[in-house]
């Protein structure tokens, strides 16, 4: 039997197209980038939405592309191209150059693909190219539509994090679904941001503490790619609804489950497992990225997720999981304003990483991934990962609504990016803790 990895014709017949707003945005429209935007410059969101044949019935690539002409009128910033001021600060020129559309075919069914549970294969469904080295030619959004032999399709996106966080990206795509369904069409042009000046002269506040969740890296020039000191590897595993209940109650007992959210409880387990996999180099400081509850859904794109840091004063390996989870909830220190000021201090010309500056936990449980509908059908599954993670690694926790328990819990998808020499040891620790079974975890 030939595995997916060995099949050279798994994804084929690749064609490149483009889509742009159906009308001109206007002349000299500039989207200014905040310090938080620029802190995410070297990271990219890579997502895949899987739809069954019923959801795709009657849909053609021309219908999909045609709906984007209307949709991109509202989200014209994703169609722009990056430039630099004379001082070197990047900004977005909203010149309607468009997004890149990719059409492809797959020799498997959607069910066969999902049964592999191999997140590394998702890269075949995502057309990815980093920003640069010619900024004015580089799209910030690639969208790949892959037709499976069963009649189903996948939508793969590569989204430059600098234009918005994962919550912005998912709401942007959900809005497109409404245009595809004909529920929205031409409306009044909404300019989300059109500043008159670009040169910043902010100074850091007196006594402002330097953010530990931000790390300055060597200059990358106009090719926006993170330079790691080691080879990174990404793998994923599923937690069923029953596993979620069991793991939560194992830490807190049936009477104490409501005290700590599952995300922090899972992070406590993952933190300890990763610390053991690092052989004495346990991470004492971690970063948490969570949704900003006050972030408005007004169609604007932003990097407004709450970024916090947590420090353990004692051994993580020997810590009680209850205490570790409580620490993640009670001692998380928000650093958004410090990150903003640190980047603005040098007028946004230096390069940074947030994901992987410390071991980073990303809570995507509240991201509305399943709000994108085709023909009234939600996706069969949604997978996301991050390209451009620093050497300390990152763990993303996504919802898996297809698996719901009787107690109201739903399953989770956990995506882990770590130095490749730590992955085998981590898998061993995850198996010991009942998070994965022998065949549940496949890697790049």
C-alpha positions in Angstrom: 0.0 0.0 0.0 1.4 3.4 -1.0 1.2 6.0 1.7 0.1 9.6 1.0 3.7 10.8 1.6 4.9 8.5 -1.2 2.3 9.4 -3.8 3.8 11.9 -6.2 0.3 12.6 -7.8 -1.5 13.3 -4.5 -2.1 17.0 -5.4 -1.8 18.0 -9.0 -3.0 20.2 -11.9 -2.0 23.4 -10.0 -3.1 26.7 -11.6 -2.5 30.2 -10.4 -5.1 33.0 -10.7 -5.6 36.3 -9.0 -8.6 38.2 -7.5 -8.8 41.9 -6.7 -11.6 44.3 -5.5 -14.3 44.9 -8.0 -13.9 48.6 -7.8 -10.9 50.9 -7.1 -10.2 51.6 -3.5 -9.0 55.1 -4.2 -5.7 56.8 -4.8 -3.0 57.1 -2.2 -4.8 55.0 0.4 -2.3 53.8 3.1 -2.8 51.2 5.8 -0.4 52.1 8.7 0.9 49.2 10.6 0.9 49.2 14.4 3.8 48.1 16.6 1.9 44.8 17.3 1.5 44.3 13.6 5.2 44.7 13.0 6.1 42.4 15.9 4.3 39.6 13.9 6.0 40.5 10.6 7.9 37.1 10.3 4.9 34.9 11.1 2.3 33.4 8.8 -1.0 31.6 9.5 -1.6 28.5 7.5 -5.1 27.1 7.6 -7.2 24.4 5.8 -10.9 24.1 5.7 -12.3 20.8 4.5 -15.8 20.6 2.9 -17.8 17.5 1.9 -19.4 17.1 -1.6 -22.8 18.4 -0.4 -21.2 21.7 0.6 -19.4 22.0 -2.8 -22.4 21.0 -5.0 -22.6 23.4 -7.9 -19.6 25.4 -6.9 -17.1 26.3 -9.6 -13.8 28.1 -9.3 -15.3 31.0 -11.4 -18.1 31.4 -8.9 -15.7 31.3 -6.0 -13.4 33.9 -7.7 -16.4 36.0 -8.7 -17.6 36.3 -5.1 -14.2 37.6 -4.1 -14.6 40.7 -6.2 -17.3 41.9 -3.9 -15.8 40.5 -0.7 -12.4 42.3 -1.3 -14.1 45.6 -1.6 -14.6 45.4 2.2 -11.2 43.8 2.9 -9.1 45.8 0.4 -6.1 45.9 2.8 -5.3 42.2 2.0 -5.0 43.2 -1.6 -2.3 45.8 -1.0 1.5 45.5 -1.1 4.1 46.4 1.4 6.5 49.3 1.0 8.9 51.2 3.3 9.2 54.8 4.3 12.5 56.6 3.9 13.3 55.7 7.5 12.7 52.0 6.7 9.3 51.4 8.5 7.0 49.0 6.5 3.5 50.1 5.6 0.8 48.8 3.3 0.0 50.6 0.0 -3.6 49.8 -0.7 -3.2 49.5 -4.5 -5.7 46.7 -5.3 -3.0 44.3 -6.5 -5.1 41.5 -5.3 -4.8 38.1 -3.6 -3.4 35.0 -5.2 -5.9 32.2 -6.0 -4.6 28.7 -6.6 -6.7 25.9 -8.1 -5.6 22.2 -7.7 -6.9 18.6 -7.6 -6.4 15.8 -5.2 -6.4 12.0 -6.0 -8.0 11.2 -2.6 -11.4 11.8 -0.9 -11.8 14.2 1.9 -12.5 11.4 4.3 -9.3 9.5 3.2 -7.3 12.7 3.7 -8.6 13.3 7.2 -8.1 9.7 8.2 -4.3 10.1 7.9 -4.3 12.7 10.7 -1.0 13.9 9.3 -0.9 17.7 9.6 2.3 17.9 7.5 0.3 16.8 4.5 -1.8 19.9 4.8 1.1 21.9 3.3 0.1 20.3 -0.1 -3.2 22.1 0.2 -1.7 25.5 1.1 0.2 27.6 -1.4 2.7 29.5 0.7 5.3 32.1 -0.2 6.8 34.5 2.3 6.7 38.3 1.9 9.8 39.4 -0.1 12.4 39.9 -1.3 10.5 42.2 -3.6 8.0 43.7 -1.2 5.9 45.4 -3.9 5.3 42.0 -5.7 4.4 39.9 -2.6 0.7 39.1 -1.8 -0.1 38.9 1.8 -2.9 36.3 1.2 -2.8 33.0 -0.8 -6.0 31.0 -1.2 -5.8 27.4 -2.6 -9.0 25.6 -3.6 -8.4 21.9 -4.0 -11.0 19.6 -5.5 -11.0 16.0 -4.1 -12.1 13.0 -6.1 -15.3 12.6 -3.9 -16.5 16.0 -5.0 -15.5 17.7 -1.8 -13.0 20.6 -1.6 -10.5 22.2 0.7 -9.7 25.9 1.1 -6.1 26.4 2.1 -4.9 29.9 3.2 -1.5 31.4 3.8 -2.1 34.6 5.7 0.7 37.1 6.6 0.2 37.6 10.3 1.3 41.3 10.0 -2.2 42.1 8.5 -4.1 40.5 11.4 -4.2 37.8 14.0 -6.1 34.4 13.6 -9.3 35.9 14.9 -9.2 38.6 12.2 -8.4 36.0 9.5 -11.2 33.7 10.5 -13.8 36.5 10.6 -12.5 37.8 7.3 -13.1 34.4 5.7 -16.5 34.0 7.4 -17.5 37.3 5.7 -16.4 35.9 2.4 -18.8 33.0 2.9 -21.7 35.4 3.0 -20.7 36.9 -0.3 -20.3 33.4 -1.8 -23.9 32.6 -0.6 -25.2 35.8 -2.1 -26.2 37.2 1.3 -24.0 40.3 0.8 -23.0 42.3 -2.3 -21.9 45.8 -3.1 -22.2 48.2 -0.2 -20.7 51.5 0.6 -16.9 51.5 0.5 -15.5 51.4 4.1 -12.0 52.7 4.5 -10.8 51.0 7.7 -7.7 53.1 8.0 -6.3 55.9 5.9 -3.7 57.9 7.9 -2.1 61.0 6.8 1.3 60.4 8.2 3.6 57.4 8.7 6.6 58.6 10.7 6.2 57.7 14.3 7.9 59.6 17.1 6.6 57.7 20.1 9.0 57.2 23.0 8.6 54.4 25.5 7.0 55.4 28.8 9.3 56.1 31.6 9.9 53.0 33.6 8.2 50.7 31.1 9.3 47.1 31.6 10.7 45.4 28.6 8.4 42.6 27.3 9.7 39.1 27.8 7.3 37.7 25.2 9.1 39.7 22.5 12.6 38.8 21.1 14.6 40.9 18.7 16.3 38.8 15.9 19.0 39.5 13.4 17.9 41.7 10.5 16.2 39.8 7.7 16.0 42.6 5.2 13.1 42.4 2.7 12.7 38.6 2.9 10.4 38.2 5.9 11.4 34.7 7.1 12.4 33.7 10.6 16.0 32.4 10.8 16.0 29.5 13.3 19.1 28.1 15.0 17.7 24.5 14.6 15.4 22.5 12.4 11.8 22.9 13.6 9.1 20.1 13.3 5.4 20.4 13.5 3.0 17.6 14.5 -0.6 17.4 15.7 -2.9 15.2 17.7 -6.6 15.0 18.5 -8.1 14.9 22.0 -11.6 13.4 22.0 -14.4 15.0 24.1 -14.0 12.1 26.5 -10.3 12.6 26.8 -10.9 16.3 27.5 -13.2 15.4 30.4 -10.8 12.8 31.7 -7.7 15.0 31.6 -9.6 17.9 33.2 -11.0 15.8 36.0 -7.6 14.1 36.5 -6.1 17.4 37.6 -9.1 18.9 39.5 -11.4 16.1 40.4 -15.1 16.2 39.5 -15.9 19.0 42.0 -13.1 21.4 40.9 -13.3 21.2 37.1 -15.0 24.6 36.9 -12.2 26.4 38.7 -9.7 26.5 35.8 -10.5 26.5 32.0 -9.4 23.5 30.1 -6.9 25.5 28.0 -4.8 26.4 31.0 -5.1 22.9 32.4 -3.9 21.4 29.1 -1.1 24.0 28.9 0.1 22.9 32.4 0.4 19.3 31.2 2.1 20.3 27.9 4.5 22.7 29.8 5.6 19.9 32.1 5.9 17.4 29.3 8.0 19.8 27.1 10.1 20.6 30.1 10.9 16.9 30.6 11.7 16.6 26.9 14.2 19.4 27.1 16.5 17.3 29.4 17.3 19.8 32.1 16.7 23.0 30.0 13.2 23.4 31.2 11.4 26.6 30.1 10.7 28.7 33.2 8.9 31.5 31.2 6.1 30.9 28.8 3.9 33.2 26.6 0.1 32.9 26.4 -1.8 34.3 23.4 -5.6 34.6 23.7 -8.5 36.3 22.1 -9.2 39.9 23.1 -12.8 39.8 24.4 -13.3 43.4 23.5 -12.1 43.1 19.9 -15.0 44.4 17.7 -16.2 42.5 14.7 -16.5 45.6 12.5 -14.6 44.2 9.5 -11.3 45.8 10.5 -8.1 43.6 10.6 -5.8 43.9 13.6 -3.3 42.0 15.8 -5.3 42.6 19.0 -4.9 39.2 20.6 -3.8 39.4 24.3 -0.2 38.4 24.7 0.9 37.6 28.2 3.9 36.1 30.0 4.1 33.7 33.0 7.1 32.8 35.0 7.6 29.8 37.2 9.9 30.4 40.2 10.4 26.7 40.9 10.9 23.5 38.8 8.3 22.9 36.2 9.2 19.2 35.9 8.5 18.7 39.6 5.5 21.0 39.9 2.0 20.0 40.9 -0.2 20.3 37.8 -2.9 22.1 39.8 -0.4 24.8 40.9 1.0 25.1 37.4 -2.5 25.6 35.9 -3.4 28.1 38.6 -0.2 30.0 37.9 -1.1 30.3 34.2 -4.5 31.8 35.1 -3.6 34.0 38.0 0.0 35.2 37.2 -0.3 35.9 33.4 0.9 39.5 32.8 -0.4 41.2 29.7 2.4 42.7 27.6 0.6 44.2 24.5 1.4 47.8 25.4 5.1 46.9 26.2 5.4 45.1 22.9 3.9 48.1 21.1 6.3 50.5 22.7 9.4 48.3 22.2 8.7 48.1 18.5 7.9 51.8 18.2 11.0 52.8 20.0 13.0 52.0 16.9 10.2 53.2 14.5 9.4 49.7 13.5 12.5 49.0 11.5 13.9 46.1 13.5 12.8 42.4 13.3 11.1 40.4 16.1 9.4 37.1 16.9 6.7 36.5 19.5 5.8 32.9 18.8 8.7 30.8 20.0 10.5 33.7 21.7 9.5 31.7 24.8 7.6 28.5 24.7 4.2 29.9 23.5 0.7 28.6 24.1 -2.0 29.9 21.7 -5.6 29.6 22.6 -7.8 29.3 19.5 -10.8 27.7 21.2 -12.8 30.9 20.7 -11.9 31.4 17.1 -15.0 31.1 14.9 -13.4 28.7 12.4 -16.7 26.9 11.7 -18.5 30.1 10.8 -17.4 29.8 7.1 -20.2 28.0 5.3 -20.5 26.8 1.7 -24.1 26.0 0.5 -25.2 26.2 4.1 -22.7 23.5 5.3 -20.0 24.0 7.8 -16.5 22.5 7.3 -15.9 18.9 8.1 -12.7 19.9 9.9 -10.5 23.0 10.2 -6.7 22.8 10.8 -4.4 25.8 11.5 -0.6 26.1 12.2 1.9 28.9 12.4 4.9 29.3 10.0 7.7 31.3 11.5 8.0 30.0 15.1 11.2 30.8 17.1 13.4 28.1 18.6 11.5 27.8 21.9 8.5 26.4 20.1 4.7 26.9 20.2 1.5 24.9 21.0 -1.8 25.8 19.4 -5.1 24.5 20.8 -8.1 24.5 18.3 -11.7 23.4 18.7 -12.9 20.1 17.2 -16.7 20.5 17.3 -17.2 17.3 15.2 -16.6 15.4 18.5 -19.0 16.5 21.2 -19.5 14.8 24.5 -22.7 14.3 26.6 -21.2 16.7 29.2 -21.0 19.6 26.8 -17.3 19.2 26.1 -15.9 19.2 22.6 -12.7 17.7 21.3 -9.5 19.6 20.6 -6.8 19.6 18.0 -3.4 20.3 19.4 -0.7 21.5 17.0 2.9 21.5 18.3 6.0 23.1 16.7 9.3 22.3 18.4 13.0 21.7 17.6 13.0 18.3 15.9 15.4 16.8 18.4 12.8 17.3 21.1 9.8 15.8 19.3 10.5 12.1 19.9 11.0 12.7 23.7 7.8 14.8 23.8 5.8 12.1 22.1 7.0 9.7 24.8 5.9 12.1 27.6 2.5 12.7 25.9 1.9 8.9 25.7 2.8 8.5 29.4 0.2 11.2 30.2 -2.5 9.7 28.1 -2.7 12.6 25.6 -1.8 10.5 22.6 -1.9 6.8 21.6 0.8 5.1 19.5 -0.8 5.8 16.2 -2.4 9.2 17.0 0.6 11.4 16.3 2.3 11.8 12.9 4.9 14.4 12.1 6.6 16.2 9.3 
